[in-house]
Every structure is written in structure tokens, then in C-alpha cells.
Amino acid sequence: MIHFSPLEGTEDYEGDKAVVLGRAQQDLRALQKGGVDAILFENNFDKPKHEKMRPETRAHFMELLEVLVPETHVSWGITPLWNDFAFGFEACKKLGGVMVRVPVFVDSVETVYGKFYANPAAVLAARAALGAEGVAILADVQVKHATMLTPRPFVESVREASASGADGVIVTGQWTGDPPSVEQCAEAVREAGDAAVLTGSGMTAENFTRFAPYLDATIVGTAFKEGDVDLSKRLGPNIVVAARRYDAQKIADFMAVARSVRRS
């Protein structure tokens, strides 16, 4: 993950686009030096978040991508929070991205930013309308930082996501830094059909080997931050501030473990 600092048009935007870009470039260098296989760009620190980003926020996101993508030497995609998948497909189509993370795909949820309603048909229609069928949909199932509007068994969400066209399903804990259970990941593998299975929270160099047999990939962000990360101290959905950068050594240590246990 590259967590953008607050973007223009959001509550905590610091008023200096050069600062936002510079931080993202620093993290991009650290991730690539550490040997990651792919990168997701995300407006993590924006608040409030909306189903569709404000025009000025979208424009700032795109400006960042236009600078960062030429500096990115691995596959990349977008997590446009909270659920602005249309922007994600548009940006990927324009600039060569290969994946969009969709937090709300088959599970309607309530978050601190309001209610978000699942509509997988709308996601697929938006992708088709933009001619972006080659861009993968990575769909969260029972996503973190949210309460299900209609609770149901985890496996039902996985089955529906796969049947509804997700190219990958993302399994998370309840919060940033919280891992799911190994059992959930194993269930996802059994129920996901042809969809890839990923984790979206809680993976570290210490615990990854237990999860790896059930994963095609994992998304890591906060665990790479510089210094100690105290999971008991939460700043809204986050547990670190926007100014904290990545530690290339932490990334390299994680990737050494990941490469040693890749699924065959």
C-alpha cells in the first residue's frame, strides 16, 4: 500500500501538494527497494470519505498517479475509498493499472462515514463502460472498519463475491493491524472458486508463514511503517499518522519470508 496523505478537498489536507507527493515518492522508493511485487495507491487518510470522491479530490489523486506511475516498476492498482470504483477503473484504464480494490462489493455495511450498499452489477457495468475489463476486481468480504447491515456467514459472502465476478477476495480482521483467522482464509480458498484469495490486514513477517498456504497474495501497509506500531492506539480507522513513512528494512524482511513460503 501507498497511503496518500489527506488529499485536496478533505478535512485534514495540509494545503501543500508537494508534501503529499514527496511522502508518496518516499514510500514508493522504500517499497520497491524492499522488493514488493505490486503496489496499491490509496487515499487512506482522507476524511470524511464518500462513495464518490469530491471532484477536487479525484483530480488530486489523478495528479499524483500521473507522477508516480512512471516511477513505479511493478504492477499497480488503486483503492479509491470508500467505494469510488468508477474512478479506480478510469485511472487504471488511462494509466495502465491492473487492479481496483472494492471494499463494498457484495456486503452492505455501515461505517463511521455512513452506509454503503453493495451492488456488484454496478461495479461490473462501470468497468465495462470504461473498457477496463482487463482490470481485476479485488473485493473485500465482510470488510474491516465496518458493520454488516445484514449479518450472514462469512462463507456466503465469499461465495457470492466469486459468483458475482470478483477476480480476488480479500479477507481482513476487524481493524487495521488485526489479522483474520487462518481458518477464515482456508474457508475462503474452499469457497472462492477461481478467485484469488488475499488478506488485507494483520500480516507480519512473524505470522505470515501460518497464513501463506491459503493465500495467493497479501496486502500490507501499516506493518511497514517506521518505528514501533502500537496496535492498541487507534486514530480513527488508523493507528499511525500520515507523516509516518515506510521502513525499507521491514519491507525487505517481510518479503524474504514471503518468498520463502510462496504458494506453488
N, C-alpha and C positions, 0 to 999 in steps of 0.2 A: 504494500500500500504506500502511496504518497498522499498524506493528509494535507491538503491545502490549508493554509491559514485562512481566517474568515475573508470571504470574497466581497467585492463591492456590492452594496445593496443589502448587506446583512448587518446584524446588530453590532457585532464587535469588530467590524472592518477597521483596520488601523489607518486607512487613508493613504497608504503608500504601496502602489503596485510593485515597486522594485523590491520591497521587503518580502512580499508574498512570493514573487518569482525566485528571489535569491534563496529562500528557505527550501522551496521545492527543488531547485537545482542542486542544493547541497545534499538533500535526501536522495535524489536520483543518482548522484555520483556514489554515495555510500552503498546504495542497493546494488548498483552494477559492479562496483568494486568487490562487494561481498559475494557476487555470483548468483543472484536470483535468476530464475527462468523467465519471469514475466512481471509486469507492473500494472497495478490498477491506480488510476488517478481519482481522488475522491474529495468532495467538498465537506470533509468531516466536521470542521469547526464552525460551519455556518449555523446561525440560529436567528429567528426560527427557521425551520426547514419547511418546505412546501411541496405539494405533489408536483407542481411545475415551478422551477426556479424563476425568480424575477428576471425580466429582460436584461438588466444590468449585470446580474449575477451570471446568467448564461454567457453574456458577452465576455466577462472577465475570465470565466472558465475556459472559453474557447481561445482567448488571447494567450493564456498560459500554455494550453496544449500546442498552439502554433509555434511556441518557442521550445517547449520541452520535447515534443515528439521527434524533431530532428536530432536531439541529443540522446534519444532512447534507442538502445541497440538490442533490445529484446522485445518479444511480443508485449502488447499493452492493451488495456481496456479502461473502462470508466465505471465508476459507481456514482451516479448522479442522484444525490439524496434530496428528498427522501425517496421519491419514486419517479423521477423525470426520465423514464426510459426513452422517450422520443428524442430528447436531447442527446442521450447516450448513443443511440443509433445514428443520429445525424452527424455527430462529431466523429464517430468511428468510420462511417462511410466516407466522410470528407478527408480524413487524415490517416486512415489505414489501421484503425484499431480493430481488434479481433473479438472483443467480448464486452458485454454490458452486464453488470450485476443488478438484479432486480429484487429489492428487499421484499416487495409485496407482489407476489405472483398468483398464488392460489389460496393464501391465508389472509383474510381481512383482519386488521389489527388496530389497536388504539395505542398511541404513543404520546409523549409529552407535547408533541406538535399537533395532535388531533387524530382523527380516524382516517385510515387509508383502506380502500376497498379493492379487493383482488379482482382482476379482470384479465386473465391470461389471453383471451381472444384479442383484446385491445393491444396487448404487447406484441403479439404476432402480427397484427394488422399494421401497427406502426412500423415494424421492421420491414414488412413487405412494401409498404407505401414509399419508403425511403430507398428501396432497392438494396437493403442491407441484409439479405438472407444469409450471407456468409458470416455475419457477426453472431457469435454464440450468446445465448441467454443463460446466465448463471443465476439461478433462482434460489433465494433463501427459502427454507421451510421452517415455519414457526420461529421467525427471526428474533434475535436478541433485541433488547430495549423496547419490547412491545408486549401487549396482552392480546391474546386471541379474542376476537369478538364472538366467535363460535368455537369453543374448545372441542378438540377431537384428537384421536390417537395420532401420534407422530407419523406412523407408517402410512396413514391415509393421506397426509399432506405430501409425503414423498411420492406415493403412487400417482396422485393427481398431478403433481408438478411434472413428472415424467410423461404421463399420458397427455398433458396439455402442451408439450413441446419444449420443455426445458432441456437444454443441452448439458447442463450440470445442476446438481442440487447442493446447496450449501447448508451445512449443519453447524449450529452455534450453541453456545451456552446461553445463559440468561443475560449476560452483561459483557462488556469489554473485559478481556482477560480471563473470562470464565470458559473453560473447555466444555464441550458436550461430553457425554459418556462414550466410552469405547463401544458399548452395546448399541447406542443410537447409530453410530457410524456403521456397525455391522448390519443393523437393520436396514439402513439406507442402501447399502450395497445390494442386499437381497431384493429390495423393492424398487430400485431406481431404473431397472431395465437397462437401456443403452445409455442413459445419462451418466455423466461422470459424477463422482462424489467428492466433495471438498469440505474442509472445515473452515469456519470463518471467525473463530475466536479461540483463544486459550492455548495455542500451540507454542511450545518452547523447545529448546534443544534437549531439555531434560525429559520431557514427556512424549516427544514425537514418535519415538520408536514403538510405543504401545498402540498408537493410532494408525501408523503408516500402512499396515497390512490391509486396511479398509479404505484407503484414500487414493484418489488419483492426483490430488493437489491439495494445498492448504494456503490460506490467505493469512499473512502475518503483518502486523503493524506495530502495535504498542510494545510488544515484547522486544522490538529492535531499538527502542528509544534509549538515549544516553542515560547513564546513571541508574540508580535503583528505581524500580517501578513498584509502588505500594498499591496493591490491588484493593486495599481497604479504603483508600482515599479517592472518592469519585467526584469529578467536577461535571455534574450533569451526566451525560452519557459517557464522558471521557474520564480518564484517570491521570492524564498528563496535560500540560498546557500546550498551546500551539507553537510556542517558541522552542520546545524541546526537539532536538534533532536526532537522527539515527546514528547508531554506533556501528561502524563498518565491521568491527571485530565480532560483535554479537551476530551480525548477519552472516559473516563467514563461518562462525561456529555452528549456527543453525544449519547452514547449507551443507557443511561437512557431514552432519548427522543425516540430513535429508538424502544426500547422495548415497550414503551407505545403506539405506533401507528402502530405496525406491521400489515401488511395486513392479514386478516383471510383467 
